Amino acid sequence: MAKALIVSGGWDGHKPFEVAEILTDRLESLGMTVENSQDLDAFQQSADFDVVIPNWTMGEVEPSQIEPLLEAVEQGIGVAGIHGGMGDAFRSYTGYQFMCGGQFVEHPGGGERHFQVEFVKGYPLTQGFQDFEAVTESYYMHLDPAIKVLATTVFEDFENTVMPVAWTKNWGDGRVFYCSLGHSPEVVKIPTVLEFVARGILWAADKNSTVQGAKFGDIYIGA
């Protein structure tokens, strides 16, 4: 049975503990064992889990806390997360950003931006999902060109820039999944968002899911 660690805290505006509860309930319903922590020292036990979910917007982290996570992912565990909890965490620690594949820069239009989320076809992680309109923060990010983009949106006011919304990448032998949606618990609860994020977390947790059609619980996670 796959084991997940969710480490929650940081800026209160993203309501990290409510988000952690939503993710925990969904992952446990799919057969995962989930442990929650509100202590950054929990990252030191990353190697004991199949996937770690950072849920800690902004904040500072000590190398002794975060480096065990980077090392565990490099050795084969997964890391997955959403919005600022993963993509705007520990701004001063660039090694963490390198692993994640991107870093928040701004959210033009604030929290009520209307934008289209378009899934990239041809990936099992996006199979069955339909494009949809979101009304929430849309992250403009600095990005690693090594990422494999799963979903995008367009910033019309910035020369129609196509911005990734979700991606995967490799970090050594480990798998990285990130989705920039999730500014509030209400956004996380949107069925498409929650199911897509759950699929990404399960994919990151199962480094052996390389066979087309592999399943974990009732969510398809083929590589």
C-alpha positions in Angstrom: 0.0 0.0 0.0 1.4 3.4 -1.1 2.3 5.9 1.7 2.1 9.6 1.4 3.4 12.4 3.6 1.7 15.8 3.5 3.7 18.6 5.2 1.4 21.7 5.7 2.0 25.2 6.9 3.3 28.5 5.8 1.1 31.4 4.6 -2.4 31.0 6.1 -4.2 32.6 3.1 -4.1 29.3 1.2 -5.7 27.5 4.1 -3.1 24.7 4.0 -4.7 22.5 6.7 -8.1 22.5 5.0 -6.4 21.6 1.7 -4.5 18.8 3.4 -7.8 17.4 4.8 -9.3 17.4 1.3 -6.3 15.7 -0.3 -6.1 13.2 2.6 -9.7 12.2 2.3 -9.4 11.6 -1.5 -6.1 9.7 -1.3 -7.3 7.5 1.5 -10.4 6.7 -0.5 -8.1 5.4 -3.2 -6.2 3.1 -0.9 -3.3 5.2 0.1 -2.0 5.6 3.7 -1.6 9.3 4.4 0.5 10.9 7.2 0.1 14.6 7.9 2.7 16.9 9.6 2.9 20.6 10.4 6.6 20.4 11.0 9.3 21.0 8.4 11.5 18.4 10.2 9.1 15.8 8.8 10.9 16.2 5.4 13.8 14.4 7.1 11.8 11.2 6.9 10.9 11.5 3.2 12.6 8.3 2.3 10.1 6.4 4.4 7.3 7.4 2.0 6.3 6.7 -1.6 5.4 10.3 -2.2 5.8 13.6 -0.4 3.3 16.5 -0.8 4.7 19.9 0.2 1.8 22.1 1.2 3.7 25.1 2.6 3.4 28.4 0.8 6.5 30.7 1.2 8.4 30.4 4.5 12.0 29.5 5.1 13.5 26.1 5.3 16.9 24.8 6.6 19.1 22.7 4.4 19.0 20.0 7.0 15.2 19.9 6.6 14.8 20.1 2.8 17.8 18.3 1.5 16.5 14.9 2.7 13.5 15.4 0.5 15.6 16.3 -2.6 17.8 13.3 -1.9 14.9 10.9 -1.4 13.2 12.0 -4.7 16.5 11.6 -6.5 16.7 8.0 -5.1 13.2 7.2 -6.4 10.3 8.4 -4.3 7.8 10.9 -5.7 7.0 14.5 -4.9 3.7 16.2 -5.9 1.8 19.3 -5.1 -0.4 22.2 -6.0 -0.4 26.0 -6.2 1.7 27.9 -3.7 2.0 24.9 -1.4 4.6 23.5 -3.7 5.2 26.1 -6.4 5.8 29.1 -4.1 7.5 27.5 -1.2 10.9 28.3 0.3 11.7 31.1 -2.2 15.3 31.4 -1.0 16.2 27.7 -1.6 16.8 27.4 -5.3 17.6 23.7 -5.2 14.1 23.0 -4.1 12.8 25.1 -7.1 15.1 23.2 -9.4 13.5 19.9 -8.3 10.0 21.3 -8.6 10.4 22.5 -12.2 9.0 26.0 -11.7 8.5 28.9 -9.3 5.7 31.4 -8.9 6.3 34.9 -10.2 2.9 36.7 -10.2 -0.8 36.1 -10.6 -2.0 38.8 -13.1 -5.6 39.6 -12.6 -5.6 38.5 -9.0 -7.9 35.9 -7.5 -10.9 36.4 -9.9 -9.3 35.9 -13.2 -11.4 34.0 -15.8 -9.2 31.7 -17.8 -9.3 28.5 -19.8 -7.4 25.4 -18.7 -6.5 23.2 -21.7 -5.2 19.6 -21.2 -2.4 18.4 -23.5 -3.6 15.4 -25.3 -1.6 12.1 -25.6 -0.7 11.6 -22.0 -2.3 9.0 -19.8 -2.3 11.5 -17.0 -4.6 13.8 -19.0 -6.7 11.0 -20.5 -10.5 11.6 -20.1 -10.2 15.2 -18.8 -12.0 18.0 -20.6 -10.8 21.6 -20.9 -12.6 23.9 -18.5 -12.9 27.5 -17.4 -11.5 28.5 -14.0 -12.2 31.6 -12.0 -9.3 31.9 -9.5 -5.6 32.8 -9.4 -3.6 31.9 -12.5 0.1 31.5 -11.9 2.7 33.2 -14.1 5.8 31.1 -13.4 9.5 30.8 -14.1 10.0 27.3 -15.6 12.5 24.6 -16.2 12.5 23.7 -19.9 12.9 20.0 -19.0 9.3 19.8 -17.7 6.7 17.8 -19.6 3.6 20.0 -19.8 0.2 18.4 -19.1 -2.1 21.5 -19.1 -1.8 25.1 -20.2 -3.5 28.5 -20.1 -3.0 31.7 -22.1 -2.2 35.1 -20.7 -3.8 37.3 -23.4 -2.5 40.6 -21.8 1.1 39.3 -22.0 1.5 38.7 -25.7 -0.8 35.7 -25.6 1.8 33.8 -23.7 1.1 30.1 -23.2 1.8 29.2 -19.6 2.0 25.7 -18.2 -0.6 24.9 -15.5 0.6 21.4 -14.7 3.6 19.3 -15.5 5.8 16.3 -14.7 9.5 16.0 -14.7 12.2 13.6 -13.5 14.5 14.3 -10.6 17.1 11.5 -10.6 15.1 8.3 -10.3 12.1 10.1 -8.8 8.9 11.6 -10.3 7.7 15.1 -9.9 4.1 16.3 -10.5 2.9 19.8 -10.1 -0.4 21.7 -10.7 -0.6 25.4 -10.2 -4.4 25.4 -9.5 -5.5 25.3 -5.9 -5.6 28.8 -4.4 -8.4 27.9 -2.0 -10.1 24.7 -0.7 -13.1 25.5 -3.0 -10.8 25.3 -6.1 -9.2 22.1 -4.9 -12.7 20.6 -4.5 -13.6 21.2 -8.1 -14.1 17.6 -9.4 -11.7 18.0 -12.4 -9.0 19.6 -10.3 -9.3 17.1 -7.4 -9.3 14.1 -9.7 -6.4 15.4 -11.8 -4.3 16.2 -8.8 -5.1 12.8 -7.2 -4.0 11.1 -10.4 -0.8 13.1 -10.4 0.0 12.2 -6.8 -0.6 8.5 -7.4 1.5 8.6 -10.5 4.4 10.2 -8.6 4.0 7.6 -5.9 4.3 4.6 -8.2 7.6 4.6 -10.1 6.7 1.2 -11.5 3.6 2.4 -13.3 5.2 2.2 -16.7 2.8 -0.2 -18.3 0.1 1.3 -20.4 -3.2 1.0 -18.6 -1.7 0.6 -15.1 -4.2 1.5 -12.3 -4.0 2.5 -8.7 -7.3 2.3 -7.0 -9.8 3.5 -9.5 -7.6 6.2 -11.1 -5.7 5.5 -14.2 -2.0 6.3 -13.8 -0.2 4.7 -16.7 3.1 6.4 -17.6 
